[in-house]
Every structure is written in C-alpha cells, then in structure tokens.
Amino acid sequence: MKKIRFMDVSFRDGFQSCYGARVKTADFIPALEAAVKAGTDNFEIGGGARFQSLYFYCQEDAFDMMDTARGIVGPDINLQTLSRGANVVGLVSQSRDIIDLHARMFKKHGITTIRNFDALMDVRNIAYSGQCIHNAGLKHQVVIALMGLPPGLKETYCHTPQFYLDKLREILDAGIPFDSVAFKDASGATTPVVVYESIKGARKMLPEGTVIEFHTHDTAGMGVACNYAAIEGGADIIDLAMAPVSGGTAEVDILTMWHRLRGTDYTLDIDHEKYIEVEGLFMNQMEKYYMPPEAKEVNPLIPFSPMPGGALTANTQMMRDTNTLHLFPEVIRNMREVVAKGGFGSSVTPVSQFYFQQAFANTVQGPWKKITESYGKMVLGYFGRTPAEPDPEVVRLASEQLGLQPTTEDVHDINDRNPELGIACNRQLLEKAGLPVTEENIFISATCGA
C-alpha cells in the first residue's frame, strides 16, 4: 500500500480562500500546535495574500508570524510559502534585487520551501526567482500552473496535458534548480483526466525520485476526484485542509480524503480520531471570523469561467462593500471571454484578478469599453508572454488606452530600469518616513507600498 503524504494548507490557502486571508496569528497558533501533535509534518504557512493581508488588515508583521510558526513546530517540520515568480508576494512584479531579497528574508525567518509559480507560465519569470530561492538555501518547488478551459472555446493546445508537459520540458531545458514539482490548479476547474495524464507524463519525464505534489480547490466540486486522479498518475503529495477552511473554495478536507482512500491501494496513514479533535479545536478558534456563504459552496459556474478559490471570496467581499454583489454571476459569465481574449494565462493570482477586474468593467461599463490597467499591461506583454497570442483588437485597445506599445522584453529588465522599484528606492522611502532601514522593512515597502 502506497502512503500518500499531504501538505496542510489550512493556515495559508485555507485562510485566503475562506476569510480573504485576514486571520490574526494568535487565533490559529493553537490549531497549528495541535496539528503537529496529531502528526502533520508539512504546512503551507505564508506567502500569497497572507503576506500583504497581515499588514493591510491585521496590524501584524508577516515576518513575526513566520518566526512564531517556526517556534511552534520546531526545527524539523516543513514550512512552505507561496511565491508568484517575479511578483513574489505582491500584485506588482519586482526588480531582481527585491526578488533575491525575498528568498533571503524568508530563509531568515524560518521558511523551508518556497512554491514558485508564474500565472502566464512564462519560464523566464520563474527562472530567476527559482535560482534565488536555491541560492538562499531553501528548497525550490517549481510549479506547472493548471486551469480548466471553459467549454465551447476553439483552443486545442493551451491547458492540455501536452501543453503542461511542454512547459515542464522548458523548465528542464532552462536548467532551473528545483527540489520538487507542483501541479497547481487554483480554480479547481481542471478535469480529472487532464490531471491524470499530465502527472503521469511528468513522472516519465522527471528524474527518478523527483517528488510531485498536486494542488486543487473544491470550488467546482471536483477536488476529491482530481486528488485521486493525481495519486493514480503518480503524485506523492496532495494539498489538503482542515475544517472550517476545507471544501468549497478551499481544499478537500484531510478526513474526507482519508475516507476516500479507504479500501484502495493508497492511504494517508493518519490517526483520524486525532484529526477529528484538531478540527474541532480549529473550528472553535475560528468561530469569531465571518465566513461568507459562497466560501463553502460548490459553484457550478466555475468550470465555465475559472475563478480561483483563493480570489473568489476576496472579490465577493469587495462587491459586498460596494453594493455590487448582485452582479457577481454576470461577472463570472463574462470571465470566459476575458480569459480567451487575454491569451489563456492561468486563472491564479495576479492574473485571476486581472481577469476579474476586466470582466467587472465589461459588466458595468459595457463590453471592452474600458481596458483595465493590469489586464491591458498583461495583453501588451509587460508581465511576460501569455500562453497564446491575445486577441489583436483587445491588444489595439489596450495600447491606445494605456499609451503603451506591445513588448516581448523580459519583465526583469523592464523592472530593473524602473526608478520606483528596487532596494535603493525603498530605502529612500523609509529614510524619508523616518522608519528603520532594515532588509525586512525594505521588502515590506517594496511589496506592500505606501
């Protein structure tokens, strides 16, 4: 019987998917400590939206949170964070010196592994950041970013198993150092057969012994099926979560997946009674947090317009704040066209936000009347190459409205020339504000802004 390992993503992606990442450290530490005692040795603990959100909404320092988590779990447990390639942990792509600083600071503050992805699957965007992660002495988990294509489109190559395996070949040919490979589906819209064929093909391509991890959400109701397809395809680790941040927009529950594997050739090999106790404790700790109803729902529209679980609740909360939540179904429907005309980048942060913002603009202002800045820059090439060529008319509109010409230049070169990015600029901002000029503060300034 093959033992399948899991990473508990409750304390990063679970929080991001269910609470917009807005959870204070003291409220989850008891559950983290209990999960360690129950036997979990692999956690996603930060990165993604959990970096900015601690400063924006929780009045906390993300570096302090990481230090606290490491102190709780001890020296031997894997603590992993999520990084968006050239964007690291912000929504804006960075210059090379900040990307390097990211790896060094996360190593300093107790992180073991960084999962590193690029939503556009432009290998240039993960090559430099991956090298920095490796140089800092961290484990680099390189990512193939998955997305289920909405049905009815004419695209036959992007987001197929062959497309993903070709991207993996690019990574191998580029000589990017990595310790493991993750297949990451932020929207949960990839079909089980594509998951199976992609991981099965990757297993044949990768050196013997390479660890493959699979990540999906249950937003479309396919999480259990896709996890099992990944296991049968050859995945070693799957990402799971604990109640109350499991199911719906988040990941499949640890206990649910343990139950699915009963009587098969695979096992999670856990003491389920202990995890029942931990989940009970965790639910009690989280009772005071508002859980949007859509966070726990399976949404049948998601396969038609892939909206990631980690972004869905952040967007619906924003729409609640602006009294536009009634428009949500129409915005989601409009995402299909936005994805297709934008070049089929994976619907994962920050590209998922670009899609949502443009779909929202198309809903409120009329189709393609206004090109949003981020979506426009994406189709013009300022965040890297999209998997397919964007729609020429959308490119023309973006160029006219933003006053920018299309480019194929490496995003790192563009950002290195930008005087408003980088260590020197952020050091000056700190000095002007009379704040301590530490490497941590430089990084916070760069990724969180004013």
Beta strands, then each sheet from edge to edge (+ up, - down):
strand 1: 2-3
strand 2: 5-8
strand 3: 42-47
strand 4: 78-83
strand 5: 113-116
strand 6: 139-146
strand 7: 180-185
strand 8: 211-216
strand 9: 237-240
strand 10: 266-267
sheet 1: 1+ 10+
sheet 2: 2+ 9+ 8+ 7+ 6+ 5+ 4+ 3+
end
